[in-house]
Amino acid sequence: MQEYINIYTDGSARGNPGPGGYGIILRYKQSVKELSQGFRLTTNNRMELLAVVVALENLKTNQIPVRIFSDSKYVIDAIQKRWVYGWQAKGFNKKKNKDLWQRYLSLARSFNIEFVWVKGHNGHPENERCDVLAVEAALGKNLLIDHYFEEVQQHED
């Protein structure tokens, strides 16, 4: 049976834009690690995508295949339907989250990644836990500044 590093992600924004956060669970065999972070002004889609990026950035190896579980159709469809590669070819012209997509594409090259869509708020234990982490992060203190969103993207809209 194939071994995988399983990654569960979720993003949240309280208002869109508004305070937001992401939640991540990294699982390999018996090892489990949770990550989360909040931002003072961002969007739900940014947090969904940032969760995937941060999860990949936190992996210590690229030698084990990775399965990423997400309830974000935005993220899953852009990757599985290969839209992101068309956006990249056009310089992400008029596309949101260019900075995060570029980070993702740079990371993804060195991993064997399989994406799995899960229905959100449907009782999936890890997805529910990631949602709690993301919401708690969004509502927490010490929120970081999503510089790209606040300084660049918001002014392009």
C-alpha positions as CSV (number, residue, x, y, z in Angstrom):
1,M,0.0,0.0,0.0
2,Q,1.3,3.4,-1.0
3,E,2.3,5.7,1.9
4,Y,1.2,9.4,1.7
5,I,1.7,12.5,3.7
6,N,-1.9,13.6,4.2
7,I,-2.6,17.3,4.4
8,Y,-5.9,18.8,5.4
9,T,-6.5,22.5,4.9
10,D,-9.2,25.1,5.3
11,G,-9.4,28.9,5.1
12,S,-11.8,31.4,6.6
13,A,-12.6,35.1,6.3
14,R,-15.0,36.9,8.6
15,G,-16.3,39.2,5.8
16,N,-14.8,39.0,2.3
17,P,-12.5,40.9,2.7
18,G,-12.2,40.9,6.4
19,P,-10.1,39.2,9.1
20,G,-9.1,35.8,8.0
21,G,-7.1,32.7,8.8
22,Y,-6.1,29.3,7.7
23,G,-5.9,25.9,9.5
24,I,-3.8,22.9,8.5
25,I,-3.3,19.4,9.7
26,L,-0.2,17.5,8.5
27,R,-0.4,13.8,9.1
28,Y,2.2,11.1,8.3
29,K,1.9,7.7,9.9
30,Q,1.4,8.4,13.7
31,S,2.8,12.0,13.5
32,V,0.3,14.9,13.4
33,K,1.0,18.6,13.4
34,E,-1.5,21.5,13.4
35,L,-0.7,24.9,12.0
36,S,-2.8,28.1,11.9
37,Q,-2.4,31.8,11.4
38,G,-4.7,34.8,11.2
39,F,-4.5,38.0,9.1
40,R,-6.2,41.4,9.7
41,L,-7.6,41.9,6.2
42,T,-7.8,39.2,3.5
43,T,-10.2,37.0,1.6
44,N,-11.5,33.4,2.0
45,N,-9.9,32.3,-1.3
46,R,-6.5,33.7,-0.3
47,M,-6.7,31.8,3.0
48,E,-7.8,28.6,1.3
49,L,-4.8,28.8,-1.1
50,L,-2.4,30.1,1.6
51,A,-3.2,27.0,3.7
52,V,-2.0,24.7,0.8
53,V,1.1,26.8,0.3
54,V,2.1,26.9,3.9
55,A,1.4,23.2,4.3
56,L,3.8,22.4,1.5
57,E,6.4,24.8,2.8
58,N,6.3,23.0,6.1
59,L,7.1,19.5,4.7
60,K,10.5,18.2,5.5
61,T,10.7,15.9,2.5
62,N,9.5,15.8,-1.1
63,Q,10.3,12.1,-1.4
64,I,6.8,10.9,-0.2
65,P,3.7,11.5,-2.2
66,V,1.3,14.1,-0.8
67,R,-2.5,14.1,-0.7
68,I,-4.1,17.4,0.0
69,F,-7.7,17.5,1.2
70,S,-9.5,20.8,0.7
71,D,-13.1,22.0,0.6
72,S,-12.1,24.8,-1.7
73,K,-13.5,24.4,-5.3
74,Y,-11.4,27.6,-6.1
75,V,-8.2,25.8,-5.3
76,I,-9.0,22.3,-6.4
77,D,-10.6,23.3,-9.7
78,A,-7.8,25.7,-10.6
79,I,-5.2,23.0,-10.2
80,Q,-7.1,19.8,-11.3
81,K,-8.6,21.6,-14.4
82,R,-5.2,23.2,-15.0
83,W,-6.6,26.7,-15.2
84,V,-3.7,28.0,-13.1
85,Y,-1.2,27.0,-15.9
86,G,-3.2,29.1,-18.4
87,W,-3.2,32.0,-15.9
88,Q,0.5,31.6,-15.5
89,A,1.1,31.6,-19.2
90,K,-0.8,35.0,-19.4
91,G,1.1,36.5,-16.5
92,F,-1.9,36.1,-14.2
93,N,-3.4,39.1,-16.1
94,K,-6.5,40.2,-14.2
95,K,-6.3,37.2,-11.9
96,K,-6.4,37.4,-8.2
97,N,-3.9,36.0,-5.8
98,K,-1.0,36.0,-8.3
99,D,1.5,36.0,-5.4
100,L,0.1,32.9,-3.8
101,W,-0.4,31.0,-7.1
102,Q,3.3,31.7,-7.9
103,R,4.4,30.4,-4.6
104,Y,2.2,27.3,-5.1
105,L,3.5,26.6,-8.6
106,S,7.1,27.0,-7.5
107,L,6.6,24.5,-4.6
108,A,4.4,22.0,-6.5
109,R,7.2,21.2,-9.0
110,S,9.1,19.3,-6.4
111,F,6.2,17.3,-5.0
112,N,4.1,14.4,-6.2
113,I,0.7,15.9,-5.2
114,E,-2.8,14.5,-5.4
115,F,-5.7,16.8,-4.5
116,V,-8.9,15.5,-2.9
117,W,-12.0,17.6,-2.6
118,V,-14.1,17.2,0.5
119,K,-17.5,18.7,1.1
120,G,-17.1,21.4,3.7
121,H,-19.2,21.4,7.0
122,N,-20.2,17.8,6.3
123,G,-18.7,16.0,9.3
124,H,-15.3,15.2,7.8
125,P,-13.2,15.2,11.1
126,E,-10.0,16.8,9.8
127,N,-11.9,19.3,7.6
128,E,-14.0,20.3,10.6
129,R,-10.9,20.7,12.8
130,C,-9.2,22.8,10.1
131,D,-12.3,25.0,10.0
132,V,-12.0,25.5,13.8
133,L,-8.3,26.4,13.5
134,A,-9.0,28.8,10.6
135,V,-11.9,30.6,12.4
136,E,-10.0,30.8,15.7
137,A,-7.0,32.2,13.9
138,A,-9.2,34.8,12.1
139,L,-10.8,35.9,15.4
140,G,-7.5,35.8,17.3
141,K,-5.2,38.6,18.4
142,N,-1.8,39.2,16.9
143,L,-3.2,39.1,13.3
144,L,-0.6,39.5,10.6
145,I,-0.8,41.8,7.7
146,D,-1.5,40.2,4.3
147,H,0.8,42.7,2.6
148,Y,0.1,41.7,-1.0
149,F,-3.7,41.9,-0.5
150,E,-3.7,45.2,1.4
151,E,-1.0,46.9,-0.7
152,V,-1.5,45.5,-4.2
153,Q,-4.5,43.4,-4.9
154,Q,-7.1,45.4,-3.1
155,H,-6.2,48.5,-5.1
156,E,-6.4,46.6,-8.4
157,D,-10.1,45.7,-7.8
